[in-house]
Amino acid sequence: MKILLLIALFISFTGPAQCKDLPSLIFSGPPIAETVPLIAMSQQERAWEQAFEVKFIPWHSPDMLRAMIVGRQIDAAIITTAAASTLLNRGIHGRIALLYESPVWIVSVRSGPDTLESLEGTLLFPFGPGEMPELFFKATTGNKANNLSIRHTSGALEAVNLLLAGKGDHAMLSEPTVSVAMSRSIAKHAKGAPLLVRRVSMCKAWSRAFPGHSLAATSMTFFGEKSDSSELIQNFRKAHKQACKWVRENPSKALALTQQKFPALAAQLNSGAVKEINIHTLSGKKAQDNALFFLARINDISPAAIGGTMPKSDLFEVGQ
């Protein structure tokens, strides 16, 4: 019995010390569905093995994100592939660890053909001129003339509110904001708000414009010395895969955790509009080629948006 007690005491004292030896990473993400697995990775009690500890910090605007990266306040973040290229060109060491095929939609106040060419009226973009939502749209259309006027907003939720107030005809939105917009329009329709519709899938629009190419516009990028560790990034990928599975299978627990770490994102998820959080990642040589193709199309419109020079394969972690 004394031997068993000694063993128990030994385990209780050595367990925490082993945890302290794990590398610590600070992740950041915006209020989109892809951020939820990062939050899941920051919980203390996980259903999977993880060779590092995580602290999560949300970002709410491109300016806030840039400040955290330049100030070395975070080790990795969900950013656009164009932003990753820009940072590399500006001398900030970084490497893309994962690519996402994010569900992005043009949401409209009326139904119609699911083509960008058919859109008329005012199109709302989250964030200001020259930011990725607008550049992404222009790249998909080949920057051709259209029947749209452009209005920029401070963020996705403001764009939704403007649509519901009749001050716009379309808006480019990501999940979960798309589902939130649908839900709010139903709730407010009796008071005169339009019933919003998912008009155009930007993933499908991209594939129609560029056959054979998937949309690889979003990434998880590591910065600084952490981006030099292939082992660390590979460990991140393994844990991320497990975190995505856990989030998909445990939506209530994921929501509760998100409420603690990112209330603004949780408020959208908690609207009841989002039934499942299913993250779509891209990997392999084909994903890297798709990302470089996307950057080339953005470069055609605004070289400054990717940092002035097309990146090479060293922007990506080996094996991506």
C-alpha positions in Angstrom: 0.0 0.0 0.0 2.8 2.4 0.9 4.4 1.7 -2.5 1.1 2.5 -4.3 0.8 5.8 -2.4 4.4 6.7 -3.3 3.7 6.0 -7.0 0.5 8.1 -6.9 2.4 11.0 -5.3 5.2 10.7 -7.9 2.7 10.9 -10.7 0.8 13.9 -9.2 4.0 15.9 -8.9 5.6 15.0 -12.2 2.5 15.3 -14.4 2.3 19.1 -14.4 6.1 19.5 -14.9 5.8 17.5 -18.1 3.1 19.8 -19.4 5.3 22.8 -18.7 7.9 21.4 -21.0 5.5 21.7 -24.0 6.1 24.6 -26.4 3.7 27.4 -26.0 2.0 29.0 -29.1 -0.2 32.1 -29.4 -2.8 31.7 -32.1 -5.2 34.4 -33.5 -8.2 34.3 -35.8 -11.1 36.5 -37.0 -14.8 35.9 -36.4 -15.2 33.1 -39.0 -15.9 29.4 -38.7 -12.3 28.4 -39.3 -11.3 30.0 -36.0 -13.2 27.6 -33.8 -10.7 24.7 -34.1 -8.0 27.0 -32.9 -10.0 27.9 -29.9 -10.6 24.2 -29.3 -6.9 23.6 -29.3 -6.5 26.2 -26.5 -8.6 24.2 -24.0 -6.8 22.6 -21.1 -8.6 19.2 -21.3 -8.5 17.9 -24.8 -9.7 14.6 -26.3 -6.5 14.3 -28.4 -2.8 14.5 -27.8 -1.2 17.8 -28.7 2.6 18.5 -28.6 2.2 22.1 -27.6 0.0 24.4 -25.5 -2.1 27.2 -27.1 -3.3 30.6 -26.1 -5.8 32.2 -28.3 -6.3 36.0 -29.1 -9.1 37.1 -31.5 -8.5 39.7 -34.2 -11.3 42.0 -35.3 -9.8 44.1 -38.1 -6.8 43.9 -40.6 -5.1 46.8 -38.8 -5.3 45.0 -35.5 -3.9 41.8 -37.0 -1.0 43.6 -38.7 -0.1 45.3 -35.4 0.0 42.0 -33.5 2.2 40.4 -36.2 4.6 43.3 -36.4 4.7 43.5 -32.6 5.5 39.8 -32.4 2.5 39.3 -30.1 1.3 36.1 -31.9 3.0 33.0 -33.4 0.4 32.1 -36.0 -2.9 33.4 -37.4 -5.6 32.8 -39.9 -4.9 35.4 -42.6 -5.4 35.6 -46.4 -2.7 34.1 -48.6 -2.2 37.6 -50.0 -1.4 38.9 -46.5 1.0 36.1 -46.0 2.8 37.0 -49.3 2.9 40.7 -48.3 4.4 40.0 -44.9 7.1 37.8 -46.5 7.9 40.5 -49.0 8.2 43.1 -46.2 10.8 41.0 -44.4 8.5 39.4 -41.8 9.5 35.8 -41.7 6.6 33.4 -42.1 5.3 30.2 -43.6 1.9 28.9 -44.6 1.0 25.8 -42.6 -2.5 25.2 -43.8 -4.8 26.4 -46.6 -8.6 26.6 -46.4 -11.3 26.6 -48.9 -13.6 28.9 -47.0 -17.3 29.2 -47.8 -17.7 32.8 -49.1 -21.0 34.0 -50.5 -22.6 37.0 -52.2 -25.8 37.5 -50.1 -28.5 39.4 -51.8 -31.9 41.1 -51.0 -33.5 39.3 -54.0 -33.1 36.0 -55.8 -31.6 35.8 -59.3 -29.0 34.0 -61.3 -26.0 32.6 -59.4 -23.5 34.6 -61.4 -21.5 37.7 -60.6 -22.3 39.2 -64.0 -26.0 39.3 -63.1 -25.6 41.4 -60.0 -26.9 45.0 -60.0 -27.2 47.8 -57.5 -24.9 48.3 -54.5 -22.4 45.7 -53.3 -21.2 46.0 -49.7 -17.7 44.8 -48.8 -16.4 44.3 -45.2 -13.5 46.6 -44.5 -12.0 49.4 -46.7 -10.9 49.9 -50.2 -8.0 47.7 -51.3 -8.7 45.1 -48.7 -9.1 41.5 -49.7 -12.9 41.2 -50.1 -12.9 43.8 -52.9 -9.7 42.5 -54.6 -11.0 38.9 -54.5 -14.2 40.0 -56.2 -12.3 41.9 -58.9 -9.9 39.0 -59.5 -12.9 36.7 -60.0 -14.5 39.0 -62.5 -11.3 39.8 -64.2 -11.8 43.4 -63.1 -14.4 43.9 -65.8 -16.9 46.7 -65.8 -20.2 45.9 -64.2 -23.5 47.4 -63.1 -22.5 47.6 -59.4 -21.7 50.5 -57.1 -19.3 49.7 -54.3 -19.7 50.6 -50.6 -17.2 49.7 -47.9 -18.2 48.9 -44.3 -16.3 48.5 -41.0 -17.0 44.8 -40.9 -19.3 41.9 -41.9 -22.0 42.6 -39.3 -22.3 46.2 -40.4 -22.8 45.0 -44.0 -25.6 42.7 -42.8 -27.3 45.5 -40.9 -27.1 47.7 -44.0 -28.7 45.1 -46.1 -31.5 44.6 -43.7 -32.0 48.4 -43.5 -32.4 48.6 -47.3 -29.1 50.4 -47.8 -27.5 47.8 -50.1 -28.4 45.1 -52.5 -25.6 42.6 -52.0 -22.8 41.8 -49.6 -19.8 39.5 -49.6 -19.8 37.4 -46.4 -18.2 34.4 -44.8 -19.6 31.8 -42.4 -21.0 32.1 -39.8 -22.1 35.6 -40.8 -23.9 34.3 -43.9 -26.1 32.0 -41.7 -26.6 34.8 -39.2 -27.7 37.2 -42.0 -30.3 34.6 -43.2 -31.7 34.1 -39.7 -31.9 37.8 -39.0 -33.7 38.5 -42.2 -36.4 35.9 -41.4 -36.8 37.4 -37.9 -37.1 41.0 -39.1 -39.1 40.3 -42.3 -42.4 41.1 -40.7 -41.1 44.6 -39.9 -40.1 45.3 -43.5 -36.6 43.8 -43.8 -35.9 41.9 -47.0 -35.6 38.1 -47.0 -31.9 37.6 -47.8 -30.8 34.8 -50.2 -27.5 33.1 -50.8 -27.1 34.4 -54.3 -23.5 33.5 -55.5 -21.0 31.0 -54.1 -17.6 32.6 -54.5 -15.9 29.2 -54.5 -18.1 28.1 -57.5 -17.7 31.5 -59.2 -13.9 31.1 -58.9 -14.0 27.6 -60.3 -16.2 28.8 -63.2 -13.8 31.7 -63.9 -10.7 29.5 -63.6 -11.6 25.9 -64.4 -9.4 23.3 -62.5 -8.5 25.7 -59.7 -9.9 25.6 -56.2 -10.1 28.8 -54.2 -7.1 28.9 -51.7 -7.5 32.4 -50.5 -7.3 31.8 -46.7 -4.4 30.3 -44.7 -3.0 29.5 -41.3 0.4 31.1 -41.3 3.2 30.8 -38.7 5.5 33.7 -38.0 9.1 34.2 -36.7 11.2 31.4 -35.4 8.2 29.1 -34.9 7.8 29.0 -38.7 11.2 27.4 -39.1 10.2 24.3 -37.2 8.8 21.7 -39.7 8.2 19.4 -36.8 6.1 21.9 -34.9 4.0 22.7 -38.0 3.5 19.0 -38.7 2.4 18.6 -35.1 0.0 21.5 -35.5 -1.6 19.9 -38.6 -2.1 16.6 -36.7 -3.7 18.4 -33.7 -5.8 20.7 -36.0 -7.3 17.7 -37.8 -8.4 16.3 -34.4 -9.7 19.6 -33.3 -11.8 20.0 -36.4 -13.3 16.5 -35.8 -14.0 17.4 -32.1 -15.7 20.7 -33.1 -17.8 18.9 -35.7 -18.9 16.2 -33.2 -19.3 18.5 -30.1 -21.0 21.7 -31.3 -22.4 22.6 -27.9 -19.0 22.2 -26.1 -17.3 24.1 -28.9 -19.9 26.9 -28.6 -19.4 27.1 -24.8 -15.6 27.3 -25.3 -15.9 30.0 -28.0 -18.1 32.0 -25.7 -15.2 32.2 -23.2 -12.5 33.0 -25.8 -14.3 34.9 -28.5 -17.8 36.2 -27.5 -18.3 38.1 -30.7 -17.9 34.9 -32.7 -20.0 32.9 -30.2 -22.8 35.3 -30.6 -23.0 34.5 -34.3 -22.8 30.8 -33.7 -25.4 30.9 -30.9 -28.0 32.5 -33.2 -29.1 29.0 -34.1 -28.5 29.6 -37.7 -25.3 27.5 -37.8 -26.1 23.8 -37.5 -22.6 22.4 -38.1 -19.1 23.7 -38.2 -17.3 21.8 -40.9 -13.9 23.1 -41.9 -12.5 22.5 -45.4 -8.7 22.4 -45.6 -6.6 22.0 -48.7 -3.2 20.2 -48.7 -0.5 18.8 -51.0 1.1 20.2 -54.1 -2.2 21.0 -55.7 -3.2 23.3 -52.8 0.1 25.1 -53.1 -0.4 25.6 -56.9 -3.9 26.9 -56.3 -2.7 29.4 -53.7 0.0 30.6 -56.1 -2.5 30.9 -58.9 -4.8 32.9 -56.6 -1.9 35.3 -55.7 -1.1 35.7 -59.4 -4.6 36.8 -60.1 -4.5 39.3 -57.2 -1.1 40.5 -58.5 -2.7 41.2 -61.9 -5.0 43.8 -60.2 -2.9 45.1 -57.4 0.7 44.0 -57.0 0.9 46.0 -53.7 -1.8 43.7 -52.2 0.7 40.7 -52.3 3.7 42.8 -51.3 4.9 43.7 -54.8 6.5 40.4 -55.8 5.1 37.0 -56.5 6.3 34.6 -53.8 7.9 31.2 -54.4 7.4 27.8 -52.9 9.3 28.9 -49.8 6.1 30.7 -48.6 4.7 27.2 -47.8 5.8 24.6 -45.3 7.2 21.5 -47.0 4.4 19.1 -47.5 1.7 21.7 -47.7 
